[in-house]
């Protein structure tokens, strides 16, 4: 967040979403950090498969897919996406280390790890579409209901 904060909102407004504000940035990242802290605490205090899989879906894989987001937006817009360096250097370790621990503690198996990755990727895509690009996920259905 420290790498992103000074430039992310202005860059996103120029290249993708003119309605995205600094308040949106602070809210989105604050909620993400709060959720990650709670999931880390829960997984540490109550290490069971359900909580650990939830940690990977809503915490670890969100970080990993955030790296994909920054790399993709840098490539797509031809402009450095603030957060790219942090996400490429820090986030892989933040995924690898807890994955290794969970696997060795028998709390994350191949199938549950794959499900966590797929669901985590879907959640991240949805969150970015709605929070960053302001996609209205139910607009199509609302317009059909108003016909």
Backbone bond lengths (Angstrom), bond angles and torsions (degrees), N, CA, C in turn:
res aa  C-N    CA-C-N  psi(-1)  N-CA   C-N-CA  omega(-1)  CA-C   N-CA-C  phi
1 X - - - 1.452 - - 1.531 110.61 -
2 X 1.323 116.95 -33.18 1.462 119.20 -179.33 1.523 111.88 -65.19
3 X 1.327 116.40 -37.33 1.464 119.68 177.99 1.529 110.89 -70.07
4 X 1.308 116.63 -36.06 1.465 121.51 -176.10 1.522 113.34 -77.40
5 X 1.314 116.73 -41.76 1.465 122.24 -166.57 1.529 114.97 -49.07
6 X 1.327 120.22 -47.23 1.469 118.06 -175.05 1.526 114.92 -68.10
7 X 1.335 119.21 -25.63 1.459 120.09 -169.96 1.529 115.29 -127.44
8 X 1.321 119.01 -16.46 1.455 121.15 -169.80 1.519 112.86 -60.45
9 X 1.316 117.32 -49.57 1.464 121.09 -175.82 1.520 110.88 -61.53
10 X 1.317 118.12 -47.19 1.469 120.85 -179.23 1.527 110.70 -62.79
11 X 1.312 117.12 -42.64 1.459 120.41 179.48 1.517 112.18 -65.00
12 X 1.314 116.64 -41.60 1.458 120.91 179.66 1.534 110.83 -66.64
13 X 1.314 116.55 -38.40 1.470 119.98 178.04 1.529 110.68 -62.34
14 X 1.334 116.76 -39.59 1.464 120.73 -179.28 1.525 112.20 -69.28
15 X 1.324 116.25 -40.23 1.465 118.26 -169.43 1.530 115.22 -102.70
16 X 1.327 118.75 -24.63 1.461 117.39 -170.34 1.522 115.29 -137.33
17 X 1.299 118.16 -48.62 1.462 119.90 -169.56 1.529 110.97 -139.48
18 X 1.324 117.83 92.78 1.464 120.01 -177.38 1.531 114.19 -62.62
19 X 1.319 117.92 -18.29 1.478 120.59 -179.14 1.523 113.17 -86.34
20 X 1.340 118.43 -8.00 1.464 121.48 -178.28 1.528 108.99 -72.38
21 X 1.333 117.28 129.79 1.470 121.19 -176.31 1.526 111.84 -115.20
22 X 1.320 115.09 168.07 1.462 120.47 176.19 1.529 109.85 -63.38
23 X 1.316 116.96 -35.53 1.473 120.48 176.71 1.529 110.36 -62.58
24 X 1.339 117.58 -38.71 1.465 121.09 175.84 1.523 110.36 -61.69
25 X 1.325 115.18 -44.10 1.463 120.48 179.91 1.528 110.95 -59.59
26 X 1.318 116.41 -48.49 1.472 121.24 -178.66 1.526 109.97 -63.98
27 X 1.333 117.43 -45.65 1.467 121.13 179.30 1.525 111.41 -60.80
28 X 1.308 117.28 -50.67 1.466 121.23 -177.64 1.520 111.94 -60.18
29 X 1.326 116.60 -46.30 1.459 119.64 -179.05 1.520 111.93 -72.12
30 X 1.325 116.89 -35.76 1.464 119.65 176.71 1.518 112.05 -63.47
31 X 1.337 116.06 -44.42 1.468 119.84 177.60 1.527 111.16 -63.58
32 X 1.319 116.40 -41.86 1.465 120.33 178.36 1.517 112.41 -62.11
33 X 1.331 116.48 -42.91 1.473 120.09 178.97 1.522 110.95 -67.13
34 X 1.321 117.29 -42.53 1.463 120.18 179.51 1.528 110.75 -61.89
35 X 1.329 116.36 -43.61 1.461 120.28 178.34 1.520 111.24 -63.21
36 X 1.322 117.04 -41.97 1.467 120.91 179.86 1.524 110.93 -63.61
37 X 1.320 117.54 -43.72 1.471 120.81 178.85 1.526 110.30 -62.20
38 X 1.318 116.81 -43.37 1.476 119.93 179.28 1.521 111.90 -64.68
39 X 1.321 116.62 -42.13 1.461 119.79 178.93 1.520 112.16 -67.48
40 X 1.315 117.29 -39.08 1.475 120.58 176.04 1.522 110.03 -62.37
41 X 1.321 115.87 -44.21 1.468 120.09 179.16 1.518 111.07 -62.78
42 X 1.326 116.21 -45.83 1.468 120.39 -179.41 1.524 110.93 -62.78
43 X 1.325 117.05 -43.73 1.469 120.22 -179.70 1.523 110.99 -66.28
44 X 1.313 116.78 -32.98 1.463 120.83 178.79 1.528 111.50 -73.91
45 X 1.335 116.69 -42.82 1.464 120.80 -176.93 1.523 113.17 -79.69
46 X 1.325 116.49 -34.71 1.463 121.98 -176.00 1.528 109.98 -129.85
47 X 1.314 117.29 69.46 1.467 119.91 -174.42 1.529 112.96 -72.20
48 X 1.326 115.31 88.26 1.455 119.59 173.69 1.527 108.06 -127.80
49 X 1.306 116.31 165.58 1.466 120.26 -172.59 1.527 113.22 -59.59
50 X 1.312 117.72 -42.28 1.459 120.20 -178.48 1.514 112.72 -61.21
51 X 1.307 116.70 -47.46 1.468 120.76 -179.82 1.518 110.43 -67.16
52 X 1.319 117.24 -39.83 1.463 120.56 -179.67 1.529 110.58 -65.75
53 X 1.319 117.36 -42.01 1.472 119.85 177.27 1.534 109.53 -64.09
54 X 1.322 118.10 -41.68 1.466 120.97 176.77 1.525 110.49 -60.67
55 X 1.342 117.22 -41.15 1.468 120.86 176.36 1.528 110.78 -57.94
56 X 1.328 116.64 -43.26 1.460 119.00 -179.35 1.525 112.01 -70.40
57 X 1.330 117.71 -38.63 1.469 120.42 179.45 1.527 110.67 -65.16
58 X 1.324 117.13 -52.40 1.464 121.88 -171.05 1.523 114.74 -97.02
59 X 1.322 117.78 -4.50 1.457 121.00 -179.32 1.516 112.43 -122.99
60 X 1.313 116.10 -75.71 1.467 120.75 -173.07 1.526 112.66 -61.67
61 X 1.328 117.72 -46.37 1.464 119.01 -178.74 1.516 112.21 -72.81
62 X 1.328 118.39 -24.36 1.466 119.70 174.74 1.529 109.60 -63.59
63 X 1.324 116.13 -40.65 1.466 120.39 177.47 1.520 110.71 -64.71
64 X 1.317 116.76 -44.75 1.466 120.40 -178.75 1.528 110.66 -62.67
65 X 1.310 117.17 -45.05 1.459 119.37 179.89 1.526 112.06 -73.00
66 X 1.326 117.20 -20.75 1.452 120.09 172.99 1.530 109.78 -65.38
67 X 1.319 117.21 -36.41 1.460 120.68 175.57 1.528 110.68 -63.20
68 X 1.322 116.48 -41.14 1.473 120.92 176.92 1.527 109.64 -62.50
69 X 1.327 117.24 -43.47 1.465 121.42 178.39 1.523 111.05 -57.06
70 X 1.331 117.43 -49.36 1.464 120.56 -178.07 1.527 111.98 -65.56
71 X 1.309 117.23 -40.41 1.465 120.09 177.95 1.531 110.32 -66.20
72 X 1.324 117.07 -42.68 1.464 120.97 -178.87 1.525 111.91 -66.81
73 X 1.327 117.35 -42.04 1.463 118.58 -179.65 1.524 111.12 -70.80
74 X 1.324 117.75 -33.53 1.464 120.32 174.36 1.526 109.85 -61.39
75 X 1.321 116.36 -45.16 1.469 120.74 179.49 1.525 111.64 -68.27
76 X 1.319 117.51 -44.07 1.462 121.27 -175.11 1.529 112.50 -67.98
77 X 1.326 117.11 -40.95 1.454 120.19 -175.26 1.523 113.18 -97.04
78 X 1.337 116.38 -8.99 1.461 120.18 179.32 1.509 113.61 68.24
79 X 1.320 117.05 20.88 1.458 123.39 -179.18 1.521 107.97 -135.05
80 X 1.321 116.41 138.69 1.462 121.84 178.35 1.522 110.86 -52.62
81 X 1.311 116.60 128.36 1.464 122.27 176.35 1.524 108.40 -93.08
82 X 1.331 118.25 111.19 1.459 119.95 -179.96 1.528 110.83 -55.06
83 X 1.308 115.86 126.05 1.457 122.18 -175.10 1.518 111.24 114.54
84 X 1.331 117.15 -12.80 1.460 121.67 -177.52 1.526 112.04 -60.91
85 X 1.303 117.40 -47.33 1.471 120.69 -176.29 1.524 110.39 -63.71
86 X 1.313 116.95 -49.18 1.465 120.92 179.11 1.519 110.85 -59.53
87 X 1.321 116.28 -45.24 1.458 119.05 -176.09 1.522 112.16 -67.14
88 X 1.320 118.31 -33.37 1.469 120.32 179.86 1.523 112.99 -80.10
89 X 1.320 117.08 -27.97 1.464 120.22 -178.70 1.526 112.04 -91.52
90 X 1.311 117.06 -46.06 1.462 121.68 -172.31 1.530 113.61 -87.84
91 X 1.313 118.35 -44.18 1.459 121.08 -171.29 1.527 115.60 -65.42
92 X 1.330 119.65 -36.68 1.478 116.79 176.41 1.532 112.66 -58.81
93 X 1.324 117.16 -39.95 1.467 120.16 177.54 1.524 110.97 -66.81
94 X 1.344 115.97 -36.51 1.462 119.90 178.67 1.525 112.42 -69.74
95 X 1.299 117.13 -17.44 1.464 120.97 173.91 1.524 110.32 -92.23
96 X 1.324 116.81 -44.25 1.456 120.86 -174.52 1.530 112.07 -65.84
97 X 1.316 117.75 -48.88 1.470 120.76 -174.30 1.536 112.54 -61.26
98 X 1.332 120.23 -52.95 1.471 118.12 178.82 1.530 112.66 -67.14
99 X 1.337 117.17 -29.67 1.466 119.20 176.55 1.519 110.15 -62.44
100 X 1.306 115.81 -45.24 1.466 120.94 178.78 1.527 111.09 -61.65
101 X 1.321 116.75 -45.70 1.468 120.53 178.66 1.529 111.33 -61.58
102 X 1.317 117.14 -46.77 1.473 121.23 -178.55 1.524 110.98 -63.96
103 X 1.317 116.76 -38.82 1.461 120.50 178.53 1.530 110.73 -65.14
104 X 1.331 116.81 -45.72 1.468 120.57 -179.54 1.526 112.59 -68.06
105 X 1.318 117.01 -27.78 1.472 121.02 177.22 1.524 111.64 -86.59
106 X 1.325 116.47 2.95 1.460 123.44 179.57 1.536 111.99 62.76
107 X 1.323 116.05 33.79 1.465 121.76 179.36 1.526 112.39 -104.81
108 X 1.318 116.13 -9.38 1.450 121.33 179.36 1.519 107.55 -144.11
109 X 1.318 115.52 113.74 1.462 120.57 179.51 1.525 108.62 -101.86
110 X 1.321 116.02 178.57 1.460 120.23 -178.93 1.511 113.12 -56.24
111 X 1.334 117.54 -48.80 1.465 121.45 -177.16 1.521 111.36 -66.69
112 X 1.326 117.47 -45.94 1.468 118.99 -179.04 1.530 110.75 -68.67
113 X 1.317 116.96 -32.28 1.464 120.45 175.82 1.517 111.47 -65.76
114 X 1.329 116.60 -40.86 1.461 121.42 178.44 1.523 110.83 -67.20
115 X 1.318 116.67 -42.92 1.471 120.51 177.26 1.529 109.78 -61.68
116 X 1.327 116.98 -44.22 1.465 120.83 179.17 1.524 110.46 -59.49
117 X 1.331 117.46 -41.07 1.460 120.85 179.29 1.526 110.98 -65.50
118 X 1.331 117.24 -46.53 1.460 120.74 -177.78 1.527 111.90 -65.93
119 X 1.319 116.56 -44.84 1.467 120.05 178.96 1.530 109.70 -68.43
120 X 1.328 116.92 -41.78 1.462 120.66 177.70 1.523 111.86 -59.40
121 X 1.325 117.05 -42.18 1.459 120.84 177.39 1.519 112.28 -64.32
122 X 1.316 116.07 -39.39 1.463 120.90 178.03 1.527 110.41 -65.95
123 X 1.327 116.57 -45.14 1.470 120.89 178.86 1.529 110.11 -61.30
124 X 1.331 116.55 -45.87 1.466 119.73 -178.81 1.528 111.36 -62.49
125 X 1.313 116.94 -42.53 1.462 120.92 178.81 1.528 110.65 -60.85
126 X 1.324 116.17 -44.73 1.460 121.11 179.00 1.526 110.96 -62.41
127 X 1.327 116.90 -47.54 1.465 121.54 -177.78 1.519 110.37 -62.07
128 X 1.324 118.34 -44.99 1.466 121.10 178.88 1.528 110.25 -63.55
129 X 1.322 117.34 -43.72 1.468 120.46 -179.72 1.521 111.17 -59.66
130 X 1.333 116.64 -44.82 1.470 120.81 -176.24 1.524 111.73 -79.05
131 X 1.338 117.54 -48.47 1.462 120.05 -173.11 1.521 113.74 -81.07
132 X 1.319 117.52 -34.76 1.462 119.76 -176.26 1.527 111.39 -95.62
133 X 1.321 116.94 -49.91 1.462 120.58 -175.56 1.527 113.50 -93.28
134 X 1.323 117.23 -2.30 1.461 123.81 175.88 1.527 112.94 60.09
135 X 1.317 116.07 34.61 1.456 120.64 175.01 1.521 107.43 -71.80
136 X 1.317 116.50 133.42 1.452 121.28 177.16 1.528 107.45 -95.28
137 X 1.329 117.88 104.41 1.458 120.35 -171.19 1.525 115.14 -63.60
138 X 1.311 117.82 -22.50 1.457 119.85 -176.59 1.529 112.46 -112.09
139 X 1.319 117.66 12.60 1.465 121.61 -177.75 1.520 111.42 -60.34
140 X 1.319 117.25 -39.18 1.464 120.67 -178.69 1.523 110.33 -61.47
141 X 1.319 116.79 -44.00 1.473 120.28 -178.77 1.523 111.03 -71.24
142 X 1.325 117.32 -37.99 1.461 120.77 179.04 1.514 110.31 -62.73
143 X 1.329 118.13 -42.47 1.457 119.96 -178.65 1.529 110.80 -68.22
144 X 1.321 117.71 -33.57 1.471 120.25 177.90 1.521 111.03 -70.69
145 X 1.319 117.25 -33.98 1.466 120.48 -179.44 1.525 111.09 -71.85
146 X 1.334 117.61 -26.04 1.455 121.62 -178.41 1.520 113.36 -86.18
147 X 1.327 117.46 -1.04 1.467 119.71 -177.96 1.487 112.63 -69.99
